[in-house]
Amino acid sequence: MASKIFINLAVKDLKKSIDFFTTLGFSFNPKFTDEHATCMIIAENIFAMLVTEQRFKDFTKKEICNAHKNTEVLIAIDVDNREKVDEVVKNAVGAGGTIYMEPQDHGWMYGHSFADLDGHQWEIMYMDENAI
């Protein structure tokens, strides 16, 4: 079975994307970072490769999705508490992202969503599995 997950996302401006996600508290692996891509550390074994559109085209024969107009993927991240959900989304908006869905409260699960600079949709959620 798989031991790590690497999500690959095309970005227009790598430096701006790094600055954006740094504001949200993410860090990057310098071993997998150059002028064309960076490896953003989401969790111990979960990573997002932010790849310039030019370099991304080397890995696919398909057109790159315009994530501002089309949904290519929903990236959902579980955080430690409800307050952290709101904090991450607030920081994302403050760094130039946009809210794309209002908060959803299902009692045992609370989430809020933002789009990053390239339109990729990130769902930040807190789940209290004991309350299911």
N, C-alpha and C positions, 0 to 999 in steps of 0.2 A: 504494500500500500504506500501511498504518498507520505512523505515526511515533512514537506514544505509546500507552501503555495506561493506562486509568483503571479500577480495580476499585472498585465502589461497594458499601459495606458499611453496613448499618443498625446503629446503636449506641443503647443505652438512655441512657447518660450520656456526653456528648461530652467533658467535662473529664476524667473518669476514664479514658476511652480515650486521650486525648492524654497524660495522665500515664503510663499503662501503656506506650505505644509509645515515649515519650521515654526511659523506663528502658531500653528495648531498643536505644536509640541512633538511633532515627529522628528526622528533623526534619520541619517542616511549612512549607508555603508560605503566608505571611500574606496574600497577595493572594487566596487562595481559602479563607479562613477567616473564619467569623463564628459566631454563637451556634447555628447549625443544622448546620454542616459544617466540615470541615477537609480539606486536601489533604496527606496524608502522603507524603513522598518516599521511595520504596523504592530507586530507582536513577535515573540520569539521565533516562530516558524512561518510567519505570514509577512509577505513583502509586496510592494507595488513598484514595478519598474516604470518609471516615468521616462518615456522615450520621445525624442524629437520626432515630429511627423516625418521628416526626411529619412531618418534612420528606421522608423517604424515600417516604412514602405518596403524595406528589405526583407521583412518577415511575413508579408502577406501579399497575395495576388488581388485581393479585394480593395475597394475604395475604403479610405479611412472615414469612419462615421463622423459627422458633424454633431457632436454631443449637445450642442446648443439647440439643435432642431430635432434630433432623433435620440431615442434611448438605446444605448448599446449594452449597458450593464447597470445593475444596481449594486453598489458595494455597501454592505451592511457591516457595521462594527459595533460590538457589544462593549459597553464601558461599565465602570464600577457602580454608578448611581445616577439618579435622575438629574442631579445638579450638574454632573459632568456632561450629560447630553446637551443641556442648555448652554453650558460654557463653551463646548466645542463649536456648536453652531454659531454662537455669538462671535467667537474668534474668527470663524470662517467668513462671516459677513463683514466683520471689521477689516479683514485682509483682502477683500474684493470679491468674495464669493457671493452667491445669492441663495435665498431660501426658495426651495421649489415645492415644498409641502409644509403645511402647518403641522404643529405637534400633534401626535396621536397618542392618546392615553387609553389603554385597554385594561387598566388596573394592574395586572401582573407584568405588563410590558408597556414601556413608555419610549417613544421615539420622536425624533425631529430630523429633518433632512435639509441638505444644502447641495448646491452645485459648485464645483470648483471653477477656477479660471477658464478651463477648457470645456465646461459644461458637464463633466462627469458627475453622476449623482451619487452622493454619499449619504447613507442612512445611519445615524448614530442612535443607538438604542440601549436601554437598560432593561434587563429581564430578571424578574424575581420568580424563579421557577417554583419556589415554595408556595407562592400565591396562586398557582394555576389551579 
